[in-house]
């Protein structure tokens, strides 16, 4: 999560295919050809939190995402929350979030397992 310009390699391989750097932003190219410019609003190492806002590219008028790494006695968790508009894209956005969540879990689990 901390490596914000490697989302295509470290979180969403195959779904995100490239990431370009822009001032205070990243431009993510997805496998379907869609590009989204995501402005980085907060990257807080102490809080283990990333907050970003999609400003261009996706079929949304508003998107705000937050990723937080939490840890307790049972393990380490990535909590990803998002808000978006318009409501008419609910089914599309929910499906995409579910797909990306599953891929992130698989990718992070594999990376963790390789360290054991």
ABEGO torsion letter per residue (X at the ends): XABAAAAAAAABBGABABBBBBBGBBBBBBAAGBBBBBBBABBBAAAGBBBBBBABGBABABBBBBBBBBBBAAEBBBBBBBBBOBAAAAAAAAAAAAAAAAAAAAAAAAAAAAAX
